[in-house]
């Protein structure tokens, strides 16, 4: 059977760790045994040297060597065997200067020439070596033998059986292998624990599966139309897809940086950082209305999703405008029906002159009201907005008044921005007050919009919070959320380099003031316009 390499990550890691652990243990054991063998050899040779030096130090050995003949029962043989038995040496050979043995473990070797060269010892030097002789391989030492006058009269050779050295080495192996086995077992358990943890973290996937998942994740994250921002436990951005970069106005270099370092302070940063609780949180970033949701992750981080609701919010506001227009038309229809009934009654009663006067009065009243707005607000979109809001206010029983100080020329850079600001402020005022006053002023190229009402007003501690996204005291309609009108007003003002604020109104209520620098174009005064203006101001002059 062919052994197949496992596919799962944890199994591959486990096998690799086991192989590495086993290899390291074997290498460590071998590295320990090699110097241990050399150490035991050296220890045996030094033991032989010590026995040889002790034997050579006895004066009787040198005396017997020079005064007797070599024989198995000789004094030298007796002394050497006594020392051998006492020390456990393999052999103790005493030889003369000719290399003839005077003592040996095997008595038959006495009187014969030694099997190894004794010249070094006879020359007066000690020698240690591992060598093979008549009794086999041994650790041996040779030292010179001197008489009372210090003259060399022979040499002493001592051997330690090499089998005993080998046995000493083998005796250490069980303990060594026991420690190596224990270390291997600990390594196996550690490798198994790491592999199990890795299995849980990778959910038992193979390397190919992980690679495919990463590719699919990249394709999905950069292909969906929702912004995705992943944060770690320290608030640093670790993932940012293309849509999130577009919605938040960030670049790819934002990855790895703290959220508070790449986004300005505000509700958007607080929502993404998890400092605001809730689902489907509304926020405004760069003029875009976003819906954010935050999902915590197991490692202490979080993943935030962002949906662009700018177009939906615009459609919702257009729907609100349409509803307002319908309300205005319905109010006008109701008022028109009442007037037609009145006119019909006058005609049936034969009061023709009164009927004509009534029609003229009604027509003059409407024309005067529309002309009054048009004279002070020259931009057609803004004047139409004010006329429509006046009809809605009349239907609700609210008095909507145009301030006598109102004067706005027609050179508006982007009337839609002013319509958004003014419409939001008037709608908020109509919901809470019975009297609303609108004032529009031009200060050079700066447009100042002011809407005051006699409603409950705004407490000082709430005057900043009401401009935050998602903050509202009114119930949200079905098609969109509340709490964006004033936020959009402030963002528009800030985009122009201006400001939006609320103060208290004398007598009760609130005054909302929005300043929009560079919202008006520079009006060129030509000779013709100057002449027209002078003619209109002249006594009895008539403007044409």
Secondary structure, 3 states (H helix, E strand, C coil): CCCCCCCEHHHHHHHHHHHHHHHHHHHHHHHHHHHHHHHHHHHHHHHHHHHHHHHHHCHHHHHHHHHCCCCCCCHHHHHHHHHHHHHCCCEEEEEECCCEECCCCCHHHCCCECCCCCHHHHCCCCEEEEEEECCEEEEEEEEEEECCCCCEEEEEEEEEEHHHHHHHHHHHHHHHHHHHHHHHHHHHHHHHHHHHHHHHHHCCCEHHHHHHHHHHHHHHHHHCCCEEEEECCCCEEEEECHHHHHHHCCCHHHCCCEHHHHCCCCHHHHHHCCCCCCCCEEEEECCEEEEEEEEECCCCCEEEEEEECHHHHHHHHHHHHHHHHHHHHHHHHHHHHHHHHHHHHHHHCCCHHHHHHHHHHHHHHHHHHHHHHHHHECCHHHHHHHHHHHHHHHHHCCEEEECCCCEECCCECCHHHHHHHHHHHHHHHHHHCCEEEEEEEEECCEEEEEEEECCCCCCHHHCCHHHCCCCCCCCCCCCCCCCCHHHHHHHHHHHCCCEEEEEECCCCCEEEEEEECCCECCCCCCHHHHHHHHHHHCCCCCCC
